[in-house]
Amino acid sequence: MRMTLAAALLATTMTLPMAQVMGQQTAPASAASTARPPANAPYRDASLPVDARVADLLARMTLEEKVGQIITLWDSKAEVQDADTTWNPAKASRKYPDGLGQIARPSDRSGPSSPRTNKLRSIPESVDYVNAVQTWATKNTRLGIPVLFHEEALHGLAARDATSFPQSIAMASTWDPDLIRDVNSVIAREVRARGVPFVLSPVVDVARDPRWGRIEETFGEDPYLVSEMGVAAVEGLQGKGGPGPLAPGKVFATLKHMTGHGQPESGTNVGPAPIAERTLREDFFPPFEAVVKRTGIEAVMASYNEIDGIPSHVNKWLLGDVLRGEWGFEGAVVSDYYAIDDLVKLHKIAVDLPDAARQALAAGVDSDLPNGAAYTTLVDSVRAGKVKEADIDAAVTRMLRIKFLAGLFENPFATMKATAVTNDAEAIALARRTADKSLVLLKNDGVLPLALPTAGAAARPTIAVIGPNAAVARLGGYYGIPPKTVSPLDGIKALVGDKATIVYNEGVKITENDDWWADEVKLADPAANRQRIAAAVEAARGADHILLFIGDTEQTSREGWADSHLGDRSDIDIVGEQELLLDALKALGKPVIVVLVNGRPPSYPGVVAKADAILETWYGGEQQGHAIADALFGRSNPGGKLPVTVARNVGQLPFFYNHKPTARRGYLFDDKAPLFPFGYGLSYTKFTIGAPRLSAPSIAAGQPVTVTVDVANSGARAGDEVVQVYVRDSISSVTRPVKELKGFQRVTLKPGETKAVAITLPPAAFQMWNGAMKRVIEPGDFEIMVGPNSAEVQSVKLVVTP
C-alpha cells in the first residue's frame, strides 16, 4: 500500500529541521522558494521511501515547475536543437525555464515524420542526445528533475538498429505467453540501454472489427487471450511483481487504450464506441483489469473514442470509478497523442485548449502527450481560480513517482552498452523463433511441406516465387529500422541455395508507396498490373511449384490518425489485382501455394477456394523470411492459431466467436459460418484430442476445477497443438455467450507421443455480471468444452453448487 501524501510528508520530517518542516507543510506549493535546494534535500536521498521523496520535492515546486512536469516535447524539438538536431541547452532553458516532464521518441530527430525520409538517430547519437538532455535537466534547472523519455515499442523499439519482432496480432497467434514475455524482455533491454525507461505499449484493446486499421496492433478478439498476452507483455517489459523500482534492463509499460477502442462505429479509428456497460465489463474491461491487478503497471493511456457520449479523456466513471476505484490503480493516466486537443477539434465538448485541459485534468489524465499544448494553459487556469492546485499536485505526484521508481534521480544517463545489447544473436534468434511460432496453416491439400531439394539430384526443381510481398519484409505499423531484414525471397534462397532454380516476379504492385507514415495512399494502376501479371505467368510457366505472396502493404490497413491520413477500410477483401494474379497462375495447372502477408484477418473466399495451400504469416518481423522458408520446406511445422475470427465478407461484421445465443441466425443467399473460426490452425501432422475429464463433476461456487485431456500425435512429424478450453453457463439470469475461452496450453508432441494436458479453471472462469451489474457466480450447470479451435470441441457437464 502506498503512503498518503500527508504520511509521506510526515516521514520526510524525520530528516529535516523543525522550522524547515513547518515551512514546507504550511506554505502553499505555488509560493515555494525559488532558491536552489541543498544537495542533501530529502528528495535526493535514495534511502527514503519514494512517496516521501515525491512529497518533499512537490513541496518545493512552484506552480510553473509543476505544470512543466505534466507536459511533453515532440513536435517542436527543432526549437531546442541546433541545426544538426543536437540538444541546445541555452535554447532549452529559454523554452523550458521551469523544467520539462517528458520528451517523446528521442530516437527521431524532429517529431512526426517517416523514418524512411527523416533519418533516425543511430544508437550512439540517441545515447548522446539523451545524456545531453539529462545533463541540462539535472544541472541547468533549479530542482534538477530529470526528463522522462518514452518510445514506441509495440513489436520492438521503433528506432534505428533495434530488433523488429512480429506484429502483435502475429505474436497473439503463437498462443504462447511465455514467448511474449521473452520478446518484451528483449525489447525492454534494447530500450533501456538507450536511456529510455518508459514505453507506450502494449495494446490490450479487444479488436472485433477487421475494417479497423489498428487491428494489427492488438492480440485479437478474445478477452481472455488478450489478458494473458497483455500480462505477459507487461511482465516482460517491467518484470514480474507489483509496483516497485525498475530493475536493470527493464522499462515501465503503458497499457493502451482504455477503452472500447477495438470496435469503433463503422470500423473507423477514433469513431464512437456504441458499447453498453455490460459489454464493456464482459469483453473490453477484462484485459485492462487483469494487467492492473496482476502486474505492477504504472501507466494507462486513455483512448481516443467516446462511450455513450463521453470521450475517454474526460470520462470520470471510466478513469476514476472503474480504473482507480474498482481496480485500485494508483499509477499515471497519460493522454493519447493530441487527444486532449481533440476534445476541442473533434469531440466539440471543449471551447478551447484551456477548457479541454481543465476537463481532462479533472477526469484524472495526468500527462499531456505529445506536445503539452493543452496543459501549458493550466498555470493561468490555477491563477484564475478555475483549477485547483491540488488537482495538479495529484497529477505531478504520479508522474514524479514514475521518475523516482525508474531510478532517474540516481542515474538518468544512457550508456554506450546499448550497441552491444541491441539486435544481438539472442534477439535475432528470438525474432526468428517468434515468427516461426506465429505461422498459421489455414489450408493444405497435401502440397505442403515442399520437399527440400538435395544436392546432386537428377533434376533441379524450379520454384516460382511470385507476388508483391515476396521480395520485401513487411514489418507493419510502428516499425523501426532493423539492421537487416529477411524477405521471404531471401529466406527461400538462403535455404534452398543452388539446389533448385528460383524464379522471382513481382506479379502486381499493391500500392504505389508502402510507407506507413505517408498520408496519401494510392492503389497501383490496374492496367500496369495486368501487364505485370502477364510477365509473372511467363516467369512461372516452367515452374514445378508456385509460391504466391499476397496480402497487404503497411498502407492498405493501418492507423488512421487524421482526415488526411486514413487507414480503415469499408471492406476486408483482397486489394487490387492480386486475385486476378492468382487466377492467371492457377490456369497454368500447377500447384499454387498462397502465403498471406498482412496485419489484419482478410476475407479471401476466392483465394481459399483456388489455392492448394494457404499459410498466414502476418507481419512477421525482421526474420520472417527464414521462418516462412522453414515452414514451406518442412524444416518447421506450423502450429499457430488464429486469434481472430475470419469473416467471409464485410456483411457478417462484427463477427466474433463468443456471440450471444440469438446472434448468427443466418442470411438469405449466404453462409453464416466464418471463413475460418477463432483458434483455428492446421499442422503437418495429425493430432487427436480426447474427451475432457474433470477433477470433480461438481464444485461449490468459488472453487476451481481442473480439466484434463489426452492429446496424441498420430502423424509422422513433431508438432505443436494448442488445447483450448471454453465455458458456457447453460442457464443464466442474463444472456451469456455461447462459449468463452477460459484456458489454453500450447504443447509440443513427438510422432506417436501422447500427453495428458491439465488446465485448471479458477473461480473467475465461472463469474458473470448479473442484472444488478454485480460480479457473481450463479450456481447451475456449466458446459466445459475442449478442442483445437472454437468450432471443433468436445464437452462435459460441470455442476456448480451454492
C-alpha positions in Angstrom: 0.0 0.0 0.0 1.4 3.4 -0.9 1.8 6.2 1.6 -0.7 9.1 1.5 0.8 12.4 0.7 0.3 13.5 4.3 2.1 10.4 5.6 4.9 10.9 3.1 5.4 14.5 4.3 5.4 13.3 7.9 8.0 10.7 7.1 10.1 13.4 5.5 10.1 15.4 8.7 12.3 12.9 10.3 15.2 14.2 8.2 14.6 17.9 8.4 14.9 20.7 11.0 11.5 21.6 12.6 11.4 25.1 11.1 12.0 23.8 7.7 9.3 21.1 8.2 6.8 23.7 9.3 7.6 25.9 6.3 7.1 23.0 3.9 3.8 21.9 5.5 2.2 25.3 5.8 3.3 27.3 2.8 1.3 26.7 -0.4 3.3 25.0 -3.1 2.8 27.9 -5.5 4.7 30.0 -3.1 7.6 27.6 -2.9 11.1 29.2 -2.6 12.8 29.8 -5.8 16.2 29.1 -4.3 18.1 26.0 -5.4 17.6 23.2 -2.9 20.5 21.9 -0.9 22.4 18.9 -2.1 21.1 16.9 0.8 17.5 17.7 0.2 15.4 14.7 1.2 14.1 14.1 -2.4 17.7 13.4 -3.4 18.1 10.8 -0.7 17.7 7.3 -2.3 17.3 5.7 1.1 14.0 7.3 1.7 10.7 5.9 0.6 9.7 7.0 -2.9 6.5 8.6 -1.7 8.4 10.6 0.9 10.8 11.8 -1.8 7.9 12.8 -4.0 6.2 14.7 -1.2 9.4 16.6 -0.4 10.1 17.6 -4.0 6.5 18.6 -4.6 6.5 20.9 -1.6 9.5 22.7 -3.1 8.0 23.3 -6.5 6.5 26.4 -8.0 3.3 26.2 -10.0 5.2 26.6 -13.2 7.6 23.8 -12.3 4.7 21.5 -11.5 3.0 22.1 -14.8 6.3 21.6 -16.5 6.3 18.0 -15.2 3.0 17.1 -16.9 3.8 18.3 -20.4 5.8 16.7 -23.2 8.0 17.8 -26.1 7.8 16.2 -29.6 6.6 18.4 -32.4 8.7 21.4 -31.5 12.0 19.6 -31.0 13.6 22.0 -33.5 13.1 24.9 -31.1 15.5 23.4 -28.6 18.0 21.8 -31.0 20.8 23.0 -33.2 20.6 22.7 -37.0 22.3 19.3 -36.8 19.5 18.2 -34.3 21.8 18.0 -31.3 20.4 19.3 -28.0 21.0 23.0 -27.3 20.9 23.7 -23.5 20.6 27.5 -23.9 17.5 27.2 -26.2 16.1 24.6 -23.8 16.4 26.9 -20.8 14.7 29.7 -22.7 11.9 27.4 -23.8 11.5 25.4 -20.6 12.9 27.5 -17.7 11.0 25.6 -15.2 12.0 22.1 -16.4 10.3 19.6 -18.7 8.4 16.4 -17.9 8.8 14.2 -20.9 10.3 14.0 -24.3 8.7 11.7 -26.9 10.7 9.4 -29.1 14.3 10.6 -28.6 15.3 8.2 -31.4 13.7 10.6 -34.0 15.2 13.9 -34.9 12.3 16.3 -35.4 9.0 14.9 -34.3 6.3 13.2 -36.5 7.8 12.0 -39.8 8.7 8.8 -41.6 12.0 7.2 -40.6 12.5 6.4 -44.2 12.6 10.1 -45.2 13.8 11.6 -41.9 16.8 9.5 -40.8 16.5 8.2 -37.3 19.3 8.7 -34.8 21.9 6.0 -34.6 22.4 4.2 -31.3 25.4 6.4 -30.3 23.5 9.5 -31.4 20.5 8.5 -29.3 22.7 7.9 -26.3 24.4 11.3 -26.8 21.0 13.1 -27.1 19.5 11.5 -24.0 22.6 12.3 -22.0 22.8 15.9 -23.2 19.1 16.4 -22.2 19.7 14.9 -18.8 22.8 16.9 -18.2 20.7 20.0 -18.9 17.8 18.9 -16.8 19.8 17.9 -13.8 22.4 20.8 -13.9 20.6 23.7 -15.6 17.2 23.6 -13.9 16.6 24.7 -10.4 15.4 21.4 -9.0 17.4 19.2 -11.2 14.5 17.0 -12.1 15.4 14.5 -14.9 13.4 14.2 -18.1 11.2 11.1 -18.6 11.8 9.8 -22.2 9.3 7.5 -23.9 9.4 5.4 -27.0 7.1 3.3 -29.1 7.9 -0.4 -28.7 4.8 -2.3 -29.8 6.7 -5.1 -31.5 10.2 -3.9 -31.0 11.7 -0.4 -30.3 10.6 1.8 -33.2 14.1 3.1 -33.8 17.1 2.6 -35.9 19.0 -0.7 -35.5 16.6 -2.2 -33.0 15.2 -5.7 -33.3 11.9 -5.9 -35.1 9.7 -8.7 -33.8 6.4 -9.9 -35.4 3.5 -7.5 -35.1 1.2 -8.0 -32.1 -1.5 -9.9 -34.0 1.2 -12.4 -35.1 2.5 -12.7 -31.5 -1.0 -13.5 -30.4 -1.1 -16.3 -33.0 1.6 -18.1 -31.0 -0.8 -18.7 -28.1 2.4 -18.7 -26.0 2.5 -16.1 -23.2 6.0 -17.3 -22.1 7.3 -16.4 -25.6 5.7 -13.0 -25.5 7.2 -12.4 -22.1 10.7 -13.2 -23.5 10.1 -11.0 -26.5 9.2 -8.0 -24.4 12.1 -8.6 -22.1 14.5 -8.2 -25.0 12.6 -5.1 -26.2 12.9 -3.6 -22.7 16.7 -4.3 -22.7 17.1 -2.6 -26.0 15.0 0.4 -25.0 16.5 0.9 -21.5 20.1 0.7 -22.8 19.4 4.0 -24.7 18.4 5.7 -21.5 14.6 5.4 -22.1 12.7 3.9 -19.1 9.1 4.2 -20.4 7.3 2.8 -23.5 3.9 3.2 -25.0 2.9 -0.5 -25.2 1.3 -3.0 -25.0 -2.1 -2.6 -26.7 -4.7 -4.7 -25.0 -7.7 -3.4 -26.9 -10.1 -6.3 -27.7 -10.4 -6.0 -31.5 -13.8 -7.0 -33.0 -13.8 -5.3 -36.4 -11.2 -6.1 -39.1 -12.1 -2.9 -41.0 -10.4 -1.0 -38.2 -6.8 -0.5 -39.4 -5.3 -0.8 -35.9 -6.4 -4.4 -35.5 -2.8 -5.5 -36.3 -1.6 -3.8 -33.1 -3.8 -6.0 -30.9 -3.8 -9.5 -29.5 -7.1 -10.3 -31.2 -10.8 -10.6 -30.3 -10.9 -12.6 -27.2 -10.8 -11.0 -23.7 -9.0 -14.0 -22.0 -6.4 -14.4 -24.7 -5.7 -10.7 -24.8 -5.5 -10.7 -21.0 -2.9 -13.4 -20.9 -0.8 -11.9 -23.7 -1.1 -8.4 -22.1 0.0 -9.6 -18.7 2.9 -11.5 -20.3 4.0 -8.4 -22.3 3.9 -6.1 -19.2 5.9 -8.7 -17.2 8.5 -8.9 -19.9 8.8 -5.1 -20.1 8.7 -4.3 -16.3 9.5 -7.6 -14.6 7.1 -9.7 -12.5 5.6 -8.4 -9.3 3.8 -5.4 -8.0 4.8 -1.7 -8.2 8.4 -1.1 -7.4 11.7 0.2 -8.6 12.7 -0.8 -12.1 15.3 -3.5 -12.3 18.2 -3.0 -14.7 17.2 -3.6 -18.3 13.5 -3.0 -17.6 11.1 -0.3 -18.6 7.7 0.9 -17.5 4.9 -0.2 -19.8 1.8 1.8 -20.8 -1.5 0.0 -21.1 -3.3 1.1 -24.3 -6.1 2.2 -24.9 -8.8 2.4 -22.3 -11.3 1.5 -23.8 -13.7 0.2 -26.3 -11.3 1.3 -29.0 -11.3 -2.0 -30.8 -14.9 -1.9 -32.1 -15.5 1.6 -33.3 -18.6 2.7 -35.2 -18.2 1.7 -38.9 -14.8 0.4 -38.1 -13.2 3.8 -38.3 -10.4 4.8 -35.9 -11.4 7.3 -33.2 -15.1 6.7 -34.0 -17.6 6.4 -31.2 -17.8 3.0 -29.4 -21.6 2.4 -29.0 -21.0 -0.2 -26.3 -23.2 -0.9 -23.3 -21.7 -1.2 -19.8 -22.3 -4.9 -19.7 -20.4 -5.5 -22.9 -17.6 -3.2 -21.6 -17.4 -5.3 -18.5 -17.6 -8.7 -20.2 -15.4 -8.1 -23.2 -13.4 -4.9 -23.2 -12.5 -4.3 -19.5 -11.0 -7.7 -18.6 -7.6 -7.3 -20.2 -7.1 -3.9 -18.5 -8.3 -5.2 -15.2 -6.1 -8.3 -15.4 -3.0 -6.3 -16.1 -3.8 -3.7 -13.4 -4.4 -6.4 -10.8 -1.7 -8.9 -11.7 1.2 -6.7 -12.6 3.0 -3.5 -11.4 1.7 -1.4 -14.3 2.4 2.2 -13.7 0.7 3.9 -16.7 -2.5 3.6 -18.6 -3.4 5.5 -21.8 -6.9 6.7 -22.3 -8.5 6.0 -25.7 -9.5 8.4 -28.4 -13.1 7.3 -28.7 -16.2 8.2 -26.8 -18.5 5.8 -24.9 -22.2 6.9 -24.6 -21.3 10.5 -25.5 -18.3 10.8 -23.1 -14.8 10.8 -24.6 -12.5 8.6 -22.6 -10.2 11.6 -21.8 -12.9 13.2 -19.7 -14.7 10.1 -18.5 -14.6 10.2 -14.7 -16.5 7.0 -14.4 -14.1 5.1 -16.6 -10.8 6.6 -15.3 -12.0 7.3 -11.8 -14.7 5.0 -10.6 -13.6 1.9 -12.5 -9.8 2.2 -13.1 -8.8 3.9 -9.9 -11.8 2.9 -7.8 -12.8 -0.7 -8.5 -9.4 -1.9 -9.7 -7.3 0.1 -7.3 -4.9 1.5 -10.0 -2.6 4.1 -8.4 -0.3 4.9 -11.4 -0.5 7.6 -14.0 -3.1 8.1 -16.7 -1.5 9.6 -19.8 -3.2 11.0 -22.8 -3.1 9.5 -26.3 -1.3 11.8 -28.7 -3.2 15.1 -29.2 -6.3 13.5 -27.6 -6.8 16.4 -25.2 -6.6 18.8 -28.2 -9.2 16.6 -29.9 -11.7 17.5 -27.2 -11.9 20.8 -29.0 -11.2 19.8 -32.6 -13.2 16.6 -32.9 -15.4 15.9 -30.0 -16.6 19.5 -29.6 -17.1 19.3 -25.8 -14.5 22.0 -25.0 -14.5 25.6 -26.3 -10.7 25.9 -26.3 -7.5 24.3 -25.1 -7.7 25.7 -21.6 -11.2 24.3 -21.3 -10.0 20.9 -22.6 -7.1 20.9 -20.2 -9.4 21.6 -17.2 -11.8 18.8 -18.2 -9.1 16.2 -18.8 -7.2 17.0 -15.6 -10.5 16.8 -13.6 -11.1 13.4 -15.1 -7.7 12.1 -13.9 -5.5 12.5 -17.0 -2.0 13.2 -15.6 0.1 14.0 -18.6 -0.5 15.7 -21.9 1.2 13.8 -24.8 2.9 14.5 -27.1 3.4 18.3 -27.0 1.6 19.6 -23.9 -0.3 22.3 -25.8 -3.3 22.0 -23.6 -1.7 21.5 -20.2 0.6 24.5 -20.6 -2.5 26.6 -20.0 -3.0 25.2 -16.6 -0.8 27.8 -14.9 -3.2 30.6 -15.9 -6.2 28.4 -15.0 -5.0 27.9 -11.5 -4.2 31.6 -11.1 -7.7 32.5 -12.4 -9.3 30.1 -9.9 -10.6 27.7 -12.5 -8.4 24.8 -11.5 -7.4 23.6 -8.0 -3.7 23.4 -7.5 -4.4 20.2 -5.5 -5.5 18.5 -8.8 -2.2 19.5 -10.4 -0.4 18.2 -7.4 -2.1 14.8 -7.8 -1.0 14.6 -11.4 2.5 15.7 -10.7 2.8 13.3 -7.9 2.0 10.3 -10.2 4.4 11.4 -12.9 7.2 12.1 -10.4 6.7 8.7 -8.8 7.5 7.1 -12.2 10.7 9.1 -12.4 11.8 8.0 -8.9 10.9 4.4 -9.5 12.8 4.4 -12.7 15.9 5.5 -10.8 16.3 8.6 -12.9 17.3 10.8 -9.9 20.2 8.4 -9.2 21.2 7.7 -12.8 19.4 9.4 -15.6 22.0 8.6 -18.2 22.3 6.1 -21.1 25.4 4.0 -21.6 27.3 3.0 -24.8 26.5 -0.6 -23.9 23.3 0.0 -25.9 25.2 -1.1 -29.1 26.3 -4.4 -27.6 22.9 -5.4 -26.3 20.8 -4.4 -29.3 19.9 -6.8 -32.1 22.4 -9.3 -30.8 22.4 -13.0 -31.6 19.9 -13.8 -28.9 17.5 -11.2 -30.1 17.8 -12.3 -33.8 17.2 -15.9 -32.8 14.2 -14.9 -30.7 12.7 -12.9 -33.6 13.1 -15.9 -35.8 11.6 -18.3 -33.3 8.6 -15.9 -32.7 8.0 -15.6 -36.4 8.1 -19.4 -36.7 5.6 -20.0 -33.9 3.2 -17.3 -35.2 2.6 -19.0 -38.6 -0.9 -20.3 -39.1 -1.6 -23.0 -41.7 -5.1 -22.4 -42.9 -5.4 -24.9 -45.8 -3.3 -27.7 -47.2 -4.4 -30.3 -49.7 -1.1 -32.2 -49.2 1.2 -30.0 -51.3 3.0 -28.7 -48.1 5.6 -29.1 -46.9 7.6 -28.9 -50.1 10.4 -31.4 -50.4 13.7 -29.7 -49.7 15.9 -30.1 -52.8 19.1 -32.1 -52.4 22.4 -31.6 -53.9 23.2 -33.9 -56.8 19.6 -34.7 -57.6 19.0 -35.9 -61.1 16.7 -32.9 -61.9 16.8 -29.5 -60.2 13.3 -28.3 -59.4 12.1 -24.9 -60.4 10.2 -22.9 -57.9 8.4 -19.7 -58.9 8.3 -17.1 -56.1 5.7 -14.6 -57.2 3.9 -11.7 -55.7 4.1 -8.1 -54.3 5.0 -9.4 -50.8 7.7 -11.9 -51.8 10.8 -9.6 -52.0 10.1 -7.3 -49.1 10.0 -7.9 -45.3 6.8 -6.1 -44.3 7.1 -5.0 -40.7 3.7 -3.4 -40.0 2.9 -0.2 -38.2 5.0 1.4 -35.5 8.0 0.0 -37.2 11.7 0.6 -36.6 14.6 0.3 -39.0 16.4 -3.0 -38.0 20.0 -3.6 -39.2 18.9 -6.3 -41.6 15.6 -7.7 -42.7 15.0 -11.1 -44.4 12.3 -11.1 -47.1 10.5 -14.4 -48.0 12.6 -14.5 -51.2 15.8 -14.0 -49.2 14.8 -16.8 -46.8 13.9 -19.2 -49.6 17.2 -18.5 -51.5 19.2 -19.0 -48.3 17.5 -22.3 -47.5 17.4 -23.8 -51.0 20.7 -22.4 -52.3 21.7 -23.7 -55.7 19.8 -27.0 -55.2 16.8 -25.5 -57.1 16.1 -22.8 -59.7 14.3 -19.9 -58.1 12.3 -17.6 -60.4 11.0 -14.4 -59.0 8.5 -11.9 -60.4 6.5 -9.2 -58.6 3.3 -10.1 -60.3 1.4 -7.0 -59.3 2.0 -3.9 -57.3 -0.4 -3.2 -54.4 0.1 0.5 -53.6 2.4 3.0 -55.3 4.0 3.7 -52.0 4.2 1.4 -48.9 5.3 3.8 -46.2 3.0 3.6 -43.2 3.8 7.2 -42.4 2.9 8.7 -45.8 -0.5 10.4 -45.9 -1.6 9.6 -49.4 -2.5 6.1 -50.3 -2.8 5.3 -54.0 -3.5 1.9 -55.4 -1.3 0.8 -58.3 -2.5 1.3 -61.8 -4.7 -1.7 -62.9 -3.5 -1.6 -66.5 0.1 -1.7 -65.4 -0.7 -4.6 -63.1 -2.3 -6.6 -65.9 1.0 -6.2 -67.8 2.8 -7.4 -64.7 0.5 -10.4 -64.4 1.3 -11.5 -67.9 5.0 -11.3 -67.2 4.5 -13.3 -64.0 2.7 -16.0 -65.8 5.6 -16.4 -68.3 8.1 -16.5 -65.4 6.1 -19.2 -63.7 5.3 -21.3 -66.8 8.1 -23.7 -66.3 7.9 -24.0 -62.5 7.2 -27.1 -60.6 5.6 -25.2 -57.7 4.3 -21.6 -57.4 4.7 -19.7 -54.2 2.4 -16.7 -54.3 2.9 -13.9 -51.7 -0.1 -11.6 -51.4 -1.9 -9.6 -48.8 -1.5 -6.0 -47.7 1.1 -3.3 -47.5 1.6 -1.1 -44.5 -0.7 1.4 -46.2 -3.8 -0.7 -47.0 -4.7 -1.2 -43.4 -3.1 1.0 -40.7 -3.8 3.6 -38.0 -5.9 6.4 -39.5 -4.8 9.2 -37.3 -6.3 12.2 -39.3 -8.6 13.0 -42.1 -5.5 13.4 -44.3 -4.1 10.1 -43.1 -6.7 7.4 -43.4 -6.2 3.7 -42.6 -9.5 2.0 -42.1 -11.4 0.0 -44.7 -15.0 -0.3 -45.9 -14.3 -3.8 -47.0 -12.0 -6.6 -46.0 -11.4 -8.1 -49.4 -8.1 -8.6 -51.2 -6.8 -5.4 -52.6 -6.3 -4.5 -56.3 -5.5 -7.1 -58.9 -4.0 -9.8 -56.6 -6.8 -12.3 -57.1 -6.5 -11.8 -60.8 -2.8 -12.8 -60.4 -3.9 -15.9 -58.6 -6.4 -16.8 -61.3 -3.8 -16.4 -64.0 -1.2 -18.5 -62.2 -3.8 -21.2 -61.4 -4.6 -21.5 -65.0 -1.1 -22.9 -65.6 -2.3 -26.1 -63.9 0.5 -26.1 -61.3 0.2 -26.2 -57.5 -0.2 -22.7 -56.1 0.7 -22.1 -52.5 -0.6 -18.8 -51.2 1.4 -17.1 -48.5 -0.6 -14.3 -46.8 1.4 -11.3 -45.5 -0.8 -8.8 -43.7 -1.8 -7.3 -40.4 -5.5 -8.0 -40.5 -7.6 -11.1 -40.9 -8.5 -11.0 -44.6 -11.7 -12.2 -46.2 -10.5 -14.2 -49.3 -13.1 -16.8 -50.1 -11.9 -16.9 -53.7 -8.3 -17.4 -52.6 -9.4 -20.1 -50.2 -11.3 -21.9 -53.0 -8.5 -21.8 -55.5 -5.3 -22.2 -53.5 -3.8 -25.6 -52.9 -2.4 -24.4 -49.6 -2.6 -21.2 -47.5 -0.1 -20.0 -44.9 -1.0 -17.0 -42.8 2.3 -15.2 -41.8 1.1 -11.8 -40.7 3.8 -9.1 -40.5 6.5 -11.4 -39.2 9.3 -9.1 -38.2 12.8 -8.9 -39.4 13.4 -12.6 -39.6 10.1 -13.5 -41.3 11.8 -14.8 -44.5 13.7 -17.5 -42.7 10.7 -18.6 -40.7 8.5 -18.7 -43.8 11.0 -20.7 -45.8 11.5 -23.2 -42.9 7.7 -23.8 -42.8 7.2 -24.1 -46.5 10.0 -26.7 -46.9 9.2 -28.6 -43.7 12.1 -27.6 -41.5 9.5 -26.4 -39.1 5.8 -27.3 -38.6 3.3 -24.5 -38.4 1.5 -24.6 -35.0 0.0 -21.1 -34.7 -3.7 -20.5 -34.2 -5.9 -17.6 -35.3 -6.5 -15.0 -32.5 -9.5 -13.7 -34.5 -12.4 -15.0 -36.5 -12.0 -14.6 -40.3 -15.3 -13.4 -41.8 -16.5 -14.4 -45.3 -17.4 -10.9 -46.2 -18.0 -7.4 -44.7 -21.7 -8.1 -44.3 -21.0 -10.5 -41.4 -19.3 -7.9 -39.3 -18.8 -7.6 -36.5 -18.0 -11.3 -36.3 -16.6 -12.9 -33.2 -16.9 -16.4 -31.8 -18.2 -15.5 -28.3 -21.5 -14.2 -29.5 -24.9 -14.3 -27.8 -27.3 -17.2 -28.5 -29.6 -15.0 -30.6 -26.9 -13.9 -33.0 -25.7 -15.7 -36.1 -29.2 -16.9 -37.1 -28.2 -16.8 -40.8 -28.6 -14.8 -44.0 -30.5 -15.2 -47.2 -28.3 -16.4 -50.1 -25.1 -16.7 -47.9 -23.4 -18.8 -45.4 -23.5 -17.7 -41.7 -20.3 -19.6 -40.8 -16.9 -17.9 -40.7 -14.3 -18.4 -43.4 -12.1 -19.6 -40.5 -13.1 -19.8 -36.9 -11.3 -18.3 -33.9 -8.5 -20.5 -32.6 -8.1 -22.4 -36.0 -4.9 -23.6 -37.4 -3.7 -26.8 -39.1 -0.4 -28.8 -38.8 1.7 -31.1 -41.0 0.9 -33.8 -38.5 -2.3 -35.2 -37.1 -3.5 -34.5 -33.5 -6.3 -36.2 -31.6 -7.7 -34.5 -28.5 -9.6 -36.9 -26.3 -12.8 -36.3 -24.3 -12.3 -33.8 -21.4 -12.2 -35.2 -17.8 -13.0 -33.1 -14.8 -11.2 -33.3 -11.4 -14.7 -33.3 -9.9 -18.2 -33.5 -11.6 -19.5 -30.9 -9.1 -17.8 -28.0 -7.3 -19.0 -25.3 -4.9 -19.2 -21.8 -6.2 -15.8 -20.2 -5.6 -13.8 -23.4 -6.1 -11.5 -24.3 -9.1 -11.8 -27.3 -11.3 -9.1 -29.0 -13.4 -9.9 -30.1 -17.0 -7.7 -32.9 -18.4 -7.5 -34.2 -21.9 -5.2 -36.6 -23.6 -3.5 -35.2 -26.7 -1.9 -37.6 -29.2 0.3 -37.0 -32.2 -0.6 -39.8 -34.6 1.4 -38.4 -37.5 4.9 -38.7 -38.7 6.2 -35.3 -37.6 6.7 -33.5 -34.4 4.4 -30.5 -34.0 2.5 -28.2 -31.7 -1.1 -28.3 -30.8 -3.0 -25.7 -28.7 -5.5 -27.2 -26.3 -8.3 -24.7 -25.9 -10.9 -24.8 -23.0 -14.2 -23.0 -23.4 -17.0 -22.5 -20.9 -20.7 -21.9 -21.2 -23.2 -21.2 -18.5 -26.1 -23.3 -19.6 -28.9 -21.3 -17.9 -28.3 -17.8 -16.5 -30.2 -14.8 -15.3 -28.9 -12.7 -18.1 -27.9 -13.8 -21.6 -24.4 -15.3 -21.8 -22.1 -16.0 -24.8 -22.4 -19.4 -26.5 -18.8 -20.1 -25.4 -15.9 -18.2 -23.8 -12.2 -19.1 -23.8 -11.1 -19.7 -20.2 -7.9 -21.6 -20.6 -5.3 -22.8 -23.2 -2.0 -24.5 -23.4 0.4 -25.0 -26.4 2.1 -28.3 -26.3 4.8 -30.0 -28.4 4.5 -33.7 -29.2 6.8 -36.1 -31.0 5.4 -38.5 -33.5 3.4 -41.2 -31.7 3.6 -39.3 -28.4 0.6 -38.7 -26.1 0.4 -36.2 -23.3 -2.2 -35.6 -20.6 -2.8 -31.8 -20.6 -4.3 -30.4 -17.4 -5.7 -26.9 -17.3 -7.2 -25.5 -14.1 -10.1 -23.2 -14.4 -10.2 -20.7 -11.4 -13.4 -19.5 -9.9 -13.3 -16.4 -12.1 -13.9 -18.6 -15.1 -17.5 -19.0 -13.9 -18.2 -15.5 -13.0 -20.7 -13.2 -14.7 -22.2 -9.8 -14.4 -25.9 -10.2 -13.2 -28.9 -8.0 -13.8 -27.8 -5.6 -11.0 -24.3 -5.4 -12.6 -22.7 -7.3 -9.8 -20.0 -9.9 -10.5 -21.3 -13.2 -9.2 -21.2 -17.0 -9.8 -24.6 -18.3 -10.4 -25.0 -22.0 -9.3 -26.1 -24.4 -12.0 -24.9 -26.4 -15.0 -21.9 -25.4 -17.0 -20.7 -26.9 -20.3 -16.9 -27.3 -20.4 -15.7 -27.6 -24.0 -12.2 -28.6 -25.2 -10.8 -28.7 -28.7 -8.2 -27.4 -31.2 -10.3 -24.4 -32.1 -13.6 -22.7 -31.1 -15.6 -24.7 -33.6 -14.5 -28.3 -33.0 -15.0 -29.1 -29.4 -16.0 -32.0 -27.1 -17.9 -31.2 -23.9 -18.6 -32.4 -20.4 -21.0 -31.1 -17.8 -19.9 -29.4 -14.6 -22.4 -28.7 -11.8 -21.7 -25.6 -9.6 -23.5 -25.7 -6.3 -24.1 -22.8 -4.0 
